[in-house]
Amino acid sequence: MEPLDTRTYDPLDYENLAASCVQELMRRGPYQLPIGARFDGAGVYALFYRGDFEPYRPISSSDATVPIYVGSAVSAGTRKGIIEAPDDFVAIGPVLFRRLQHHVRALTATPNLRIDDFLCRFIVVRPLWTEMVERFLITHYRPIWNLVLDGFGNHDPGAGRHQGEVPWWDAMHPGARKWAARLRQTRGEADARERLRAHLTSRENR
């Protein structure tokens, strides 16, 4: 028989909350992109790649269990603390749906990827909790588009703003976003491939 496990369980403990969020996300979907029906609400989501682009083959996930990217979406006023987050998801509007549609446009324009090779899982969450749930998911899965080839979630910085380096994501996928061409081209696809290869190798050796 198993020995008695008398440890105190606190459902609000950080690790237990994180596990609950991960489990709930993985119960939803997966769904093919683009999402076919508009819906209201803020929330978090994960994208999964199941194609044969050579650099991503080690994390290709046909069963949608290994995210390539995790993100969140709330209304701009909520994120800045300007407005109180409503419980009525209709009042919030389709912010999560729009965020996914924004990603679809970027992926569709990417020369070396196909939108048909992407799946999505998402959960509608009250805005108060979205950023915390997003952190849980990133910490748990460590997706490569969040931590290695970061920048996929970036927006156009605007022509009048300081022009920084091209994001690692755009280095791997040049031409997908026109605004990235205005940034300093300090890294290219070969650099991005080597960065990813080194990361995957170090992960295997742990």
N, C-alpha and C positions, 0 to 999 in steps of 0.2 A: 504493500500500500504506500501511497505517496505520504510523505511527512506533512503534518499540519502546517498550513501557511497562515500565520496569525498576523501578518503585516497589516497595518492600517491602510485602508484604501481611501484616498481623498480624490473625488472626481474633479476637483478644481486644481489639483496639482498640475504643474506645467506639463510634465510628461504625459499624464493621463489626458489632459485636454488636447495635446498634440496628437496622440494616438486616436482619439475620437474623431478629430477633424480629418485625419488621413483616411480612416475607415469609411467615413461618410462620403468623402470625395470618390473613393474607389467603388462605392455602390452605385454611383450615378454614371449612366452611359456605358461605354463610350459612344460619342456622336461623331458623325462625319462632318467635316467643315466644307462649306459654310453651314451654320445652324439654320434650319429651314423655317423656323417660326420665331417671330419677335416675342420677347418677354420682358417684363419689368423687373427692376431690382438691381442692387449692388451684389458683389460677391467675389469669389475666387475661382480660379480655373487652372487646368493643367493641359498642356499640349503634348501630344505623343507623335513621334515620327516612326513610320513603318516602311520607309522606302529603302533604296539601295545606293544612295549617295555615299561613296566610299568612306569619307571621314566619319560618317555617322553610323556605319554598320555595327560597331560594337554596342551602340545604345538603341538600335532599331527595335521597336516594341510593337509588334503586330497585335499583341493582346492588351495594349494600352496599360501597362503596369510600370513603365519607366519613363517619367516625363522628360521631355527635352527642355521644357520651359514651364514655369509657374508664375502666375500674375494675379492681380486683383483690380477691381474697378469700383470706384465710388464717385459720386458727383463732386465736381471741383470745389463747391462750397463746403461740403462735408470734410474733404481732405484738409482744407485750410482752417477748419474750425469756425467758419463764418456762420454756418447754419446748423441748427440742431438736426441730427439725423432722424428722419421720420420712420415710424414702424410700417407705414403704408408704402408697400413697394411700388404701387402705381404712382404715388406722389414723387418717388425717387426717379422714376422713368427708366428707360431701357439702357442704363449705363453699362451693365455687364454685356448685354447683347451688342451694343455699339463697339465696345472694346474688342470683342471677338471679331466683329466685322472689319475693324481696323487692321487686325492681324491678318485676316484673310486677304485684304488688298495687298499687304506687304509680301505675303507668301506667294500670291499669284504672280506678282511682278518679279519674283526671284528667279534668275535664269537657270540655276542648277538645282532647284527643288520643284516639286509638283504639289499643288494643294490637295490632290487626291490621296497623297501619302500621309496626311495628317488626321489625327483623331483628337477629340477633346472630351474632357470631363469638367463639370463645373457644379458649384453649389451656390445658391442665392443665400446671402448672409446679411444680417443687419449691419449697416455701415460701421457701427461701433467696433465690430469684431473682425472686419475684413483684413486689416493689416496684420493683426495678430495671427489669424489663420494662415495668411500668406507666408509669414515667417516660419510657422510650424512646418508647412509643406516644403519650403526651400531647405530648411535644416534637415528634414527627413530624407528628401530625395537628392538634394544637391544637383539640380539640373544644369546641364552644361551651358545653356543659353542664359542662365542667371549668373553663374560663377566663373565660367571659363571664357566663352565667347559672348560676353555680356554686351548689352546695348540693344537687344531686340525690342525691348519695351520703350525705347527712347522716342521722343517726339522731335519734330523739326525745331531746332533752337532758334530759328528766325534769322533773316539776313543781317539784321543789325546787331546781333549778339556776338559775344566772343566766340571765335571759331576754334574749337578744340580739335583733338585727334579724332580720326574716324573710329567709330566703335569696332570692337573685335567682330561683332556679328556682321557688320557691313564689309569688313575686310574679307571674311569668308564668303560673303554673297554680294560681290560688287555689282552695282547697277540696279539693285532692288529698290533703293530709296534715293530719289534724285537729290534730296537735300544733303545726303552724306557725301556727295561729290564736292561740296563746298568746304568740307573740313580738311584739315591737314592730313595728307595721305602718307602717314608715317608707317603704315603696316599694310601688307597685302595678303592675298589668299594663301601664299606659301607660308607666311608667318603664322597665320591663323591655323593652318593645318598642323604645323609643327607644335604650336601651343597646345592644341587639342591632343595630339599624339602623346606629348610629354605627360599631360594630365592623365590620360587613360592608362599609360604605362605605369605611372606612379600609383594609380589606384589598384592596378592588378598586383603590384608588388607589396601592398600593405598586408 
